[in-house]
Amino acid sequence: MNARFVEMFGDPATNPMRWSETTIGDECFYIKDGPHKSLPDIGKENGGHPFISVRNIVNGYIDFSTARYISDEDYANAIKKCHPEKGDMLYSKGGTTGIAKLIDIDEEFANWVHVAVLKFDKSKLNGIFFENMLNGDYCFEQSQRLTKGIANRDLVLSAMAQIKMYRPPMEIQKQFADFVNQVDKSKLYKISTLQFPCIPG
C-alpha cells in the first residue's frame, strides 16, 4: 500500500508534487485522549462496554478480543472526556506511539489515555488517505522524535498536533481510498475462497 501511496502522492518528506502542507493540529478540530486511570473490567458477559488501549489496534484492525469491558457509569464518564465515533481517527500516544486507525465500524467503545481520538473535516480529508498518511514513514518518524520518555513513552497531544503532513485535492484522496477498498475486497474474497472452496457438483 505504501508503494501505491508514494506513486500517487510522491514522497511526503520531499513533497515533489507540492501538495498543500499542513499539520495534524491544523486539520483536526478535536484532539483528545481518554481517561488517565485504569477502569475496572466487569466483563463483556455482564453487559460491559469495550474500553480499548494501544494493544487493541492490531494490523490495521480494532481488536476487541483483549479489550476491557467497563460499566455503564464508567463508559458514560469516559465518553464525556473523549468520544470516539465512526469516521474518527485513533492515534496511539502511549507505549507504542504513532499508529493510526480509522474507526470504520459501528460498534461503540471508549478509549484509554494511551489512545487519542482525532476528529477532522471529512469534506477536506478522506479518512483512508489520512490513516495511510499518518502510518507512512514521514509522519511516523516525526511521532517518534516527538515522543518523550523511555520506560513510559508518551506522545503528548500538543506535540502530536505539530506533526507535519500534506493534503492533496479531495478527488485524488478519494481515488487512493477507492484503490485501498478494492484491495481489501480482493483480500476478503481470497480468504473466503480458501475457507469455503467451490466443490464441483
N, C-alpha and C positions, 0 to 999 in steps of 0.2 A: 504493500500500500504506500510505503514511503517513497518508492521509486516513482509511482504514478503522481504522487503529490508534487515531487520536485519537477517532474516532467511538465506538469500543468502550470505550476506557480514559480518555478525556479527555487534556488537555494535561499531560504529565508535569511541566512547570515549575510549574504551579499545583495539580495533583492534585485536581481538583474532586470526584472520587468518593471521596477519602480512602482510597486503597488503602494497604496496609502499606508504609511507607518503609524502604528498606534500602540496602545498598551492594554493590558487586562483592565486596569483601572478606568481607562477611557471608554472601553467597550461594555463594561458591566456596571449596571446601576445598583447592584446588590452583591456584596461580597461579605459573607458571614460564615462563622463556624458554629458547631453545635455546643451542647453543654460541656463545661470544663470539669465535670465529675463523672465517674462511672455510675451507671444506673443499674439497679438490681434486675437480674434476669428471672422473669416469672415463668418463662417457657411459652412456646407457641401454642401448646395444647391447652393453656389456660387463658387463651384469648389475648396474648401479648402482641404488641406492635413491633415490627423489626426495627432494630437500633444498630446501625452499621458503623464500622470503622474502616481503616485503610485495608485491612486484611480481606474485606468483603468486595473489594474492587480487584477482580482477577481476570487477566487475559481478555480485557475488553467487555467483561460482563459484571453485573452486580450479583454476587453470590450470597444468597441468604442462608445457605446451609450451616454456616458457622456464626450467624448473627445472634446477638442477644435479642430477647423479646421482652419489652417493658410494659408496665401497667398503663391503663388509660390516663391516669393522672400524670405520670411521668412523660408520656407521649405528648399530652396537651401542653405541658410546660416546655418540652423540648422544641416543639414546632413554633411556640411563641418566640423563642430565641432565634431559631433558624428553621425555615420551612422549605425542604426540598420538594419540587414538583416536577412532573413530566415536562421535558423540554429544557430544564435547567442543566447546568454542568456541575458535576462533582469534581473536586480537585484536592488531592491529598496534600496535607500540610504538616503532618507529624509522623516521625519514624521514616517510612519510605515516602519521600516528598516528590511533588511534580508529576503525578499520574492523574490524567483526566479521564472522566467517563460521562458521556451524555446520558441523562436519565431518559430512557426510551421505553419504559414500562409503565403500566398503570398502577402498580402496587404502591401503596403509601408506606412511608417509613420515616424515621428520624435519623439524624447523624450525630456522631460524637465529635468532640473538639478537633480531632485529627483529620477531619474531612471538612473542606469548605464547600459552600454552595454559591455558584455564580449565576446570576440572572442577567440576561442581556437582551438587546433589541433584536428580535428574530426577523425583522424586516431588513436588517443590515448585516446580520451574521448568521450563517447557517450552522446549526449545531454539529453536524457531522464534520464539516470543514473545521470548525472551532476545536473539536476534540482532537482531530489529527494535527492541527497547528500546535496545540499545547503539548501533544505527545511526541512531536518531532524533536530532533536534536537541538535545534535553535532555542526553543522555549525551555526544554528540559535542562539543558546546560545552564541557562540563566537561573532556573529554580534551584539548582544545586549550589550555585555560587551564593545565592541569597539565603539559603538555609543555614541557620545558626545552630551551634551545639554539636556535640559528638555523641554522647550517650543518649541524650534526649534531643533529637534533631527536630527543629521547628522552622517552618516557613511562615513567618508572621504575615497577617493579612496586608499590612501596609507595604511590606516587601513584595508580596505576591502581586499587588496592584501595579508594581513598577515593571513587571515582565513585559518586554517588547514583543510585538507580533506585527503582522500586517493584515490588511483587509482588502482583498480584491473585489471587483464588482460582484454583486449578488448572483448574477446569471452564471458566472464561472464557478462560484462556490457550489451552486446547485448542480452543475454538470459533474463536479467531483463527487458530490453526495449521491447522485444517481449511479455513478460508477461503483461506489462503495456498496450501495444497496444491491446492485446486480451481482457483485462478487459474493456478498453474504447469502443471497438466494441460491447461487450456484453451490456454495458450501453446504447449505441445508439440504439441497437436492442430492448431493453426493452422499451425505450422511444417511439420508432416508433410503437411498437405493442400496447402501451397504447393509442397513439394518433389515430392510424388507425387500430383498431382491425379487424380481419378477420370476415366477415359476411357470415355465411353459406348460400349457394345458395339453 
